[in-house]
Amino acid sequence: MPVAVAVHVRYFARLREQAGTESETIELAPGSTVTDAYDVVKRAHLGLEPNRDAVRPALNMEFADWDAVVGEGDELAFIPPVSGGVNAVGVMFEVTADPLDARRVERAVAHSRAGAICTFTGVVRDSSRGRTVTHLEYEAFAEMATAQMRRIADEIGEKWPEARVAMIHRTGRLEIGEPSVVVSVSAPHRAEAIDACRWGIDRLKESVPIWKKEHAADGTFWIEGDQSKPARE
Protein backbone atom coordinates (compact mmCIF):
# COMPACT_ATOMS: atom_id res chain seq x y z
CA MET A 1 0.00 0.00 0.00
CA PRO A 2 1.37 3.47 -0.88
CA VAL A 3 2.36 5.69 2.01
CA ALA A 4 0.76 8.73 0.35
CA VAL A 5 -1.51 9.64 -2.57
CA ALA A 6 -1.06 12.74 -4.71
CA VAL A 7 -4.16 14.88 -5.23
CA HIS A 8 -4.43 17.92 -7.49
CA VAL A 9 -6.29 20.78 -5.78
CA ARG A 10 -7.89 23.77 -7.53
CA TYR A 11 -9.32 26.97 -6.02
CA PHE A 12 -11.80 29.41 -7.50
CA ALA A 13 -13.01 32.99 -6.93
CA ARG A 14 -12.65 34.16 -3.31
CA LEU A 15 -10.94 30.95 -2.25
CA ARG A 16 -8.32 31.35 -4.99
CA GLU A 17 -7.50 34.80 -3.67
CA GLN A 18 -7.33 33.55 -0.08
CA ALA A 19 -5.05 30.65 -0.99
CA GLY A 20 -2.86 32.82 -3.19
CA THR A 21 -2.76 30.16 -5.89
CA GLU A 22 -5.00 28.65 -8.55
CA SER A 23 -3.86 25.08 -8.02
CA GLU A 24 -1.38 22.83 -6.28
CA THR A 25 -0.65 19.17 -5.62
CA ILE A 26 -0.85 17.83 -2.07
CA GLU A 27 -0.05 14.45 -0.54
CA LEU A 28 -2.53 12.63 1.69
CA ALA A 29 -2.55 9.36 3.57
CA PRO A 30 -4.41 6.55 1.76
CA GLY A 31 -8.10 6.58 2.67
CA SER A 32 -8.17 10.33 3.35
CA THR A 33 -11.42 12.21 2.82
CA VAL A 34 -12.25 15.56 1.29
CA THR A 35 -12.37 16.95 4.84
CA ASP A 36 -8.83 15.71 5.48
CA ALA A 37 -7.66 17.40 2.28
CA TYR A 38 -9.24 20.71 3.27
CA ASP A 39 -7.61 20.51 6.68
CA VAL A 40 -4.24 20.11 4.95
CA VAL A 41 -4.69 23.12 2.68
CA LYS A 42 -6.05 25.26 5.52
CA ARG A 43 -2.84 24.63 7.44
CA ALA A 44 -0.82 25.58 4.36
CA HIS A 45 -2.86 28.72 3.61
CA LEU A 46 -3.79 30.44 6.85
CA GLY A 47 -6.08 32.94 5.13
CA LEU A 48 -8.26 30.22 3.60
CA GLU A 49 -11.94 30.14 4.60
CA PRO A 50 -12.12 28.43 8.04
CA ASN A 51 -15.84 27.63 7.83
CA ARG A 52 -16.53 24.55 5.67
CA ASP A 53 -20.20 25.59 5.39
CA ALA A 54 -18.98 28.42 3.14
CA VAL A 55 -17.18 26.00 0.78
CA ARG A 56 -18.43 23.41 -1.72
CA PRO A 57 -16.05 20.60 -2.69
CA ALA A 58 -16.01 18.99 -6.12
CA LEU A 59 -14.23 15.71 -6.81
CA ASN A 60 -13.29 15.03 -10.43
CA MET A 61 -15.72 17.77 -11.59
CA GLU A 62 -18.70 16.42 -9.61
CA PHE A 63 -19.99 17.99 -6.40
CA ALA A 64 -18.92 15.73 -3.54
CA ASP A 65 -19.65 15.11 0.14
CA TRP A 66 -17.04 16.05 2.70
CA ASP A 67 -16.65 12.41 3.73
CA ALA A 68 -15.90 11.23 0.16
CA VAL A 69 -12.58 9.37 -0.10
CA VAL A 70 -9.96 10.80 -2.46
CA GLY A 71 -7.44 8.70 -4.33
CA GLU A 72 -4.23 8.91 -6.31
CA GLY A 73 -4.49 11.34 -9.23
CA ASP A 74 -7.90 12.73 -8.26
CA GLU A 75 -8.72 16.39 -8.92
CA LEU A 76 -10.28 18.16 -5.97
CA ALA A 77 -11.76 21.66 -6.31
CA PHE A 78 -12.80 23.93 -3.46
CA ILE A 79 -15.32 26.51 -4.58
CA PRO A 80 -17.61 29.07 -2.96
CA PRO A 81 -21.35 28.29 -2.87
CA VAL A 82 -22.89 29.24 -6.06
CA SER A 83 -24.54 32.32 -6.47
CA GLY A 84 -28.55 17.60 -31.30
CA GLY A 85 -31.41 17.12 -33.00
CA VAL A 86 -35.11 17.95 -32.53
CA ASN A 87 -35.46 15.44 -29.72
CA ALA A 88 -32.29 16.54 -27.95
CA VAL A 89 -33.03 18.61 -24.85
CA GLY A 90 -29.66 20.37 -24.58
CA VAL A 91 -28.20 21.99 -27.70
CA MET A 92 -25.76 24.68 -26.51
CA PHE A 93 -23.79 25.14 -23.28
CA GLU A 94 -21.00 27.70 -23.18
CA VAL A 95 -18.87 29.70 -20.77
CA THR A 96 -17.16 32.47 -22.70
CA ALA A 97 -15.30 35.75 -22.29
CA ASP A 98 -16.91 37.05 -25.49
CA PRO A 99 -20.01 39.30 -25.53
CA LEU A 100 -23.27 37.35 -25.51
CA ASP A 101 -25.78 37.30 -28.37
CA ALA A 102 -29.25 36.25 -27.20
CA ARG A 103 -30.47 35.89 -30.78
CA ARG A 104 -27.77 33.26 -31.46
CA VAL A 105 -28.93 31.30 -28.41
CA GLU A 106 -32.54 31.49 -29.59
CA ARG A 107 -31.58 30.24 -33.05
CA ALA A 108 -29.93 27.24 -31.40
CA VAL A 109 -33.22 26.09 -29.82
CA ALA A 110 -35.52 26.99 -32.72
CA HIS A 111 -37.07 24.19 -34.78
CA SER A 112 -40.22 23.56 -36.80
CA ARG A 113 -42.25 22.03 -33.93
CA ALA A 114 -41.47 24.85 -31.48
CA GLY A 115 -44.48 27.14 -31.04
CA ALA A 116 -42.77 29.27 -28.39
CA ILE A 117 -39.29 30.38 -27.43
CA CYS A 118 -38.72 31.93 -24.00
CA THR A 119 -35.41 33.67 -23.32
CA PHE A 120 -34.02 35.05 -20.09
CA THR A 121 -31.15 37.54 -20.34
CA GLY A 122 -29.41 38.66 -17.17
CA VAL A 123 -27.94 42.17 -17.46
CA VAL A 124 -25.41 44.00 -15.27
CA ARG A 125 -27.16 46.74 -13.30
CA ASP A 126 -25.66 49.81 -11.68
CA SER A 127 -26.71 49.14 -8.08
CA SER A 128 -26.87 46.24 -5.63
CA ARG A 129 -27.88 46.12 -1.93
CA GLY A 130 -27.68 49.88 -1.61
CA ARG A 131 -24.29 50.20 -3.33
CA THR A 132 -23.48 51.92 -6.61
CA VAL A 133 -21.84 49.28 -8.82
CA THR A 134 -19.23 50.34 -11.38
CA HIS A 135 -18.71 46.96 -13.05
CA LEU A 136 -18.67 43.21 -12.38
CA GLU A 137 -16.16 40.41 -12.82
CA TYR A 138 -17.31 36.84 -13.39
CA GLU A 139 -15.19 33.76 -12.77
CA ALA A 140 -16.11 30.15 -13.61
CA PHE A 141 -14.93 26.59 -13.17
CA ALA A 142 -15.64 26.31 -16.89
CA GLU A 143 -15.43 22.53 -17.43
CA MET A 144 -17.66 21.80 -14.48
CA ALA A 145 -20.01 24.69 -15.30
CA THR A 146 -20.86 23.32 -18.74
CA ALA A 147 -21.30 19.82 -17.27
CA GLN A 148 -23.75 21.21 -14.72
CA MET A 149 -25.62 23.08 -17.47
CA ARG A 150 -26.05 19.79 -19.33
CA ARG A 151 -27.35 18.19 -16.16
CA ILE A 152 -29.91 20.99 -15.76
CA ALA A 153 -31.00 20.43 -19.36
CA ASP A 154 -31.49 16.74 -18.60
CA GLU A 155 -33.64 17.69 -15.60
CA ILE A 156 -35.68 20.02 -17.81
CA GLY A 157 -36.12 17.17 -20.28
CA GLU A 158 -37.61 15.01 -17.54
CA LYS A 159 -40.11 17.72 -16.60
CA TRP A 160 -40.82 19.08 -20.09
CA PRO A 161 -39.94 16.31 -22.58
CA GLU A 162 -40.55 18.44 -25.68
CA ALA A 163 -38.34 21.34 -24.57
CA ARG A 164 -35.03 22.27 -26.14
CA VAL A 165 -32.50 24.18 -24.01
CA ALA A 166 -29.47 26.44 -24.51
CA MET A 167 -27.43 28.22 -21.84
CA ILE A 168 -24.47 30.57 -22.13
CA HIS A 169 -22.65 32.58 -19.45
CA ARG A 170 -20.09 35.36 -19.70
CA THR A 171 -16.84 35.57 -17.73
CA GLY A 172 -14.34 38.36 -17.18
CA ARG A 173 -15.09 42.06 -16.78
CA LEU A 174 -18.61 43.23 -17.64
CA GLU A 175 -19.75 46.84 -17.80
CA ILE A 176 -23.15 48.18 -16.77
CA GLY A 177 -25.82 47.10 -19.25
CA GLU A 178 -23.90 44.13 -20.66
CA PRO A 179 -25.59 40.70 -20.70
CA SER A 180 -24.04 38.21 -18.27
CA VAL A 181 -26.18 35.11 -18.92
CA VAL A 182 -28.70 33.88 -21.49
CA VAL A 183 -31.03 30.90 -21.06
CA SER A 184 -33.34 30.05 -23.93
CA VAL A 185 -35.96 27.30 -24.07
CA SER A 186 -38.24 26.30 -26.94
CA ALA A 187 -41.35 24.16 -26.59
CA PRO A 188 -44.56 23.49 -28.52
CA HIS A 189 -46.55 25.82 -26.22
CA ARG A 190 -45.77 29.06 -24.37
CA ALA A 191 -46.60 27.79 -20.87
CA GLU A 192 -44.01 25.01 -21.05
CA ALA A 193 -41.39 27.32 -22.56
CA ILE A 194 -41.90 29.98 -19.87
CA ASP A 195 -41.97 27.52 -16.98
CA ALA A 196 -38.92 25.60 -18.18
CA CYS A 197 -36.91 28.77 -18.79
CA ARG A 198 -37.71 30.12 -15.32
CA TRP A 199 -36.79 26.78 -13.76
CA GLY A 200 -33.57 26.60 -15.78
CA ILE A 201 -32.21 30.01 -14.75
CA ASP A 202 -33.10 29.36 -11.11
CA ARG A 203 -31.22 26.05 -11.19
CA LEU A 204 -28.26 27.62 -12.98
CA LYS A 205 -27.94 30.30 -10.30
CA GLU A 206 -27.95 27.77 -7.46
CA SER A 207 -25.81 24.97 -8.86
CA VAL A 208 -23.48 26.10 -11.66
CA PRO A 209 -19.99 27.08 -10.36
CA ILE A 210 -19.85 30.66 -11.59
CA TRP A 211 -19.17 33.60 -9.26
CA LYS A 212 -19.32 37.34 -9.55
CA LYS A 213 -17.32 40.07 -7.88
CA GLU A 214 -19.04 43.42 -7.54
CA HIS A 215 -16.88 46.53 -7.85
CA ALA A 216 -18.44 49.41 -5.93
CA ALA A 217 -17.36 52.76 -4.52
CA ASP A 218 -16.74 51.25 -1.07
CA GLY A 219 -14.80 48.18 -2.19
CA THR A 220 -15.11 44.87 -4.00
CA PHE A 221 -17.33 42.02 -2.91
CA TRP A 222 -17.65 38.36 -3.93
CA ILE A 223 -21.32 37.47 -4.25
CA GLU A 224 -22.03 33.97 -2.95
CA GLY A 225 -25.53 32.64 -2.42
CA ASP A 226 -27.52 35.21 -0.44
CA GLN A 227 -24.50 36.91 1.13
CA SER A 228 -21.51 38.95 0.03
CA LYS A 229 -18.00 38.80 1.42
CA PRO A 230 -15.36 41.53 1.04
CA ALA A 231 -12.74 40.52 -1.51
CA ARG A 232 -9.08 40.45 -0.54
CA GLU A 233 -7.11 42.76 -2.80
N, C-alpha and C positions, 0 to 999 in steps of 0.2 A: 504494500500500500504506500502511495506517495506521502511524503511528510508535509507537503503543501500543494495547493492548487492555485494556478494563476487565473485571475479574473480581471477582465477589462472593465473599468468603471467610467461612465460618462456623466457629466453634469450639465444642466441647462438653466437658462434664465438667471434668477436670483441666486440659485445654488452654485452656478458656475462662477458668478462674481465672488461669492463667499469663499469658495474653495480656491480661487485664484488659478484655476486650470479648467480646460474643457474635458480632459480625459487623463487617465493614468491606469497602470496595471498594479494590482495589489496581490499579495499572497495570503491565503487563508488555510486553516487546517481543514483536512477532508471532513465533509459532513457539515461544514459551516452554513449558516442561514443568511438570508438577506439582512436580518438584524445584526448578525455578527459582522458582516461586511460594512454596514453603516457605522458601527461602533469603531471599526478600524479607521475609516476615513475621517470620522469626527476627531479622533485623537491626532490625526495627521494635519487636520485643518481646523484650528481652534475656532475660527469664525463661522464654521458651518452650522446650519440650522440645528439647534439642540432638540427641538420638539419633533418627533417622528410623525405626529399627526399633521404636520405642515409639509410632509414629503410623501410623494407617491413613488414606489419603486417599480421598475419594469425590468423583467428578465428576458433577454433575447427578444426584445421588442414586443413583449406582451406584459400587461400589467400583472403584478405578482403580489402574493401575500408576504408579509414580513417573515413568516416562518418557512418560506420556500427554501430548499437546499440548493446551493450554487455549486457548480462543478468546474473542472478544468476547461479553460477556453470560453466560458460563458461571458456574455456581455451584460453588464448590470448598469442601468441608468437610474439616477436619482433626479426626480423632477418635481417642481411645485405642483400643487393641485391645479387642475385646469378649470384660470377661467379662462356589350357587343350584340348588338342585334336588338330587334324589337322586343324580345322577351327578356333581355338582360336588364336587371334593375340598375346596376351601377355602370355608368358609361364614361365618367371623367372625374378624376381625383388628383388635385395638384396642390402643391405648396410652391410658391414662386415669389421671387423678388420683383417680377415685372408688374406693371399696372394691370388691373383686372378689367376684363371686358364682359359685362353681364350678357350681352347679346351672343357672344361666342358660346357661353355656357348654356344659354337657352337653345341655340342651334344643336348642341350636342344631345339634348333630350327630346328634341322634336321628332315626330314620326307621324305617319298617315293616320294612325288610330288614336292619336292624342287629341282630345277635344279641349284640353286646358293645359296651360303651362303657368305655374306659379313660381315666382322668383323672389328670393329675399336677398337684398344687398345691404350689408352693414357698412356704414360710412363714418369716418372719423369726425367727431364733433369737437367744438371749441371749449367745452366745459364738462366737468365731471366732479360730483360730490362737492360742489361749491368752489372748485378750483378752475381757473382759466388755463386751459390746455393749449400748449403751443404746437405740439406734434406728438406722435406716438412712434414707438419702435416695437415690432413684433419679432419674436424668436420662436422657432419650431424644432422639434425632434422630427425632422421631415419624413424619414422612412417609416417611423411608427405612426405619424399623423395620417399619412395616406392609407396605411393599413387599417387604422381606426375608422377612417371615412368609408372604406369598403365594408367594414363590419356594420356601420350604421345603415348603409344602403341595403345590406342583407336583411337587417331588421325591418327596414321600410318595406322590403319585398314580402316579408311575412305578413305584415299588417295590410299592405295595399299591393296585391300581387301584380296589378297592371301598371304600376308606377315605373317611371324611369328617372334616375337620379344623377345629378352632377354636383360636385362641390369643389371650390377652389378658394385658397386662402393666401393672402399676401404676407410677406415677411420684409424685414428691414424698416427703414424710416418712411413714415406716411405723414403727409401734410393734412391739414384740416380740409375736409370735403372729399378726400380720396377714399375709394372703396377698399375695405379691408377683407371682406369675405362675400362670396356669392354662393347661394344654394338654389338650385333650380330643379323642379320636379314636374314632370308631365304625367298626365293620367287621362283616361277617357272622359272624366267629368270633373267640374271645378271643385266640388266638395273634397274629393279625394286628393286632388293636387294641392289645395290649400292646407288641408290637415297634415298631409305627409311633409310638406315643406316646413310648416311650423314645427313639427316633431323633429325633423332633421336638423334644423338650426339649433334647437334646444339641446339635442343630444351632442351635436358638435361642440357646443360651448362647454358642456360638462365633462366630456370624455376625450377630446382630441388634444394632444400635448402641444398646444400653442399658447404662448404667453405674450402679454403686452406690457410695455413700460410707458407710463404717462410722463411727459415732460411738462411741468407747470412752473409758474413763477416762484413757488416756494420749494421746489426740489423735483426729484424724479421718484416715481413710485411704481413698483411691480404690482400688477393687478392679478390677484389669485383668488378664485372663487368669489366670495362676497366681501373680501377684505383686501386692503392694500397695505404693502409694507415698503418703508423707505428703501430705496436702492442704495447700495454702497458704491460710491464713486471712487 
